[in-house]
Amino acid sequence: MSETPRWFNPADYFTFVLDQEIRAAGMPGGYCGFVLELEGTPDLARLQARLDLLAERFPQATARLERRGKRHAWVPSGERIALMVHPGADLEACRAVAVELLNRPAPLNQAPPLSLHWIAGDSGGLLMLQWLHPLLDATGGKLLLEFLCSQDPDRYRDGPSLIGERLAKWSFWKKAALFLKAKRHNDRCNRLDSCLPTRSEAGPQTLHLRLRRYSAEESRQINALAQQTMGLAGKTLYTIGSFMRAMELAGPPAAKAGYCVPYAFNLRRQNAPTPVFANHVSCLFARATRAQAADRATLMGHLLADYRRTIAEELDYAYLPSMWMGQWLSPERYARLLRKQHSGGELSSLWFSDVGEQRFGHGEFLGARVLGVFHLCWMTLPPGLALLVGQANGQITLSFNYLKPAVDEAWLECLLAHMDAELLGGAAPGHVA
């Protein structure tokens, strides 16, 4: 097994810095989880064989994180990725096991950055892919799950950093101009103090989960409203706008001037099965004042206009030079730039990711029918709240990950009810998953 290191790209280091912030607050780290709810048991022997193939094709899947000089890298260990099996019971109990697994402390120099868990229930169970965010992004997690059950695993390949490729195409002056655009945009973001979902962040925290799953009919309605309201910006911006409205209606626990929600921009070609590993994303921001959030039509119109300006000014790519420069900063200094506003408060009102639709051949994973998906992740405190959006079988699922006791659960339930109504355009509530 080759021990050739795979060096962090700028987005890998970006997520590593946030991992360090989470650990510094006494929490396990920047771990993520993709969970498939399955009817019946998948072929576990075939699944283990595919894990062995994964380790052979993608050595970084077995890697350990190492610091070499001033840089960080994944160094393959050659260890086998063993499928871990856990007992469950009904669906709720199996979900509790998945959340408990993510709550376990995991020192960087000991725990594998990637693991696969089968949580066996009374009839079916949960399959959870768990990984450390610097290893791969959300789209990479989707691709890895597809690789594990694909009839054509050869189509899934690795490749060079898409960030590095794009930066290499730009002249020095192009990169300098984009850097200045990003700096000015970041300065504007930092001047609008962000409302937060927490009043107090003291004491130890545990990760908890609330799910909302909408029927196929409701999901079609949400997607139609998103297309009608936001056009090409679609469901991502519509969901963020709905969250801002819901938080305004519920009353933000830490009420300030407005809302700021960063979200990832995937650099892969649409539906491309490569690259799988590493992070290949840029960053965008959705911002609004509380006055704008007070009216639904005003807010959605503002977010769409702001998005169009973002595209016109190339801000969807402007943060790439900044991320490249950021990888030479210490984690502590970089974290201050990422998180702190001019007032000293937290920039992000929420962590957000639209994971998109998870598709499997015939709706099955190695012989077991896929009933649904949900997602897990750790986040910094503040904001202590993350919303991960996914879709399977034509049904949208919202996975609200939150830290307890930092986020008040009664307030969160109120927020979720408003979120249902906003997504459905003011209609009746959706379904609790």
FENDAGI-V36443 format. One record per helix or strand. SS is the DSSP state (A for helix, B for strand). FROM is the first residue (numbers start at 1). TO is the last residue. If there is no record, write none. Layout:
BEGIN
((SS;FROM;TO) (SS;FROM;TO))
END
This chain:
BEGIN
((B;6;7) (A;10;24) (B;31;39) (A;44;57) (A;59;62) (B;63;68) (B;71;76) (B;84;87) (A;91;102) (B;114;120) (B;125;132) (A;133;135) (B;136;136) (A;138;149) (A;153;155) (A;162;169) (A;172;191) (B;194;194) (B;196;196) (B;206;213) (A;216;250) (B;254;254) (B;258;266) (B;278;278) (B;281;289) (A;290;293) (A;296;312) (A;315;326) (A;331;339) (B;340;340) (B;346;346) (B;351;357) (A;361;363) (B;364;365) (B;368;377) (B;385;392) (B;395;404) (A;409;423) (B;431;432))
END
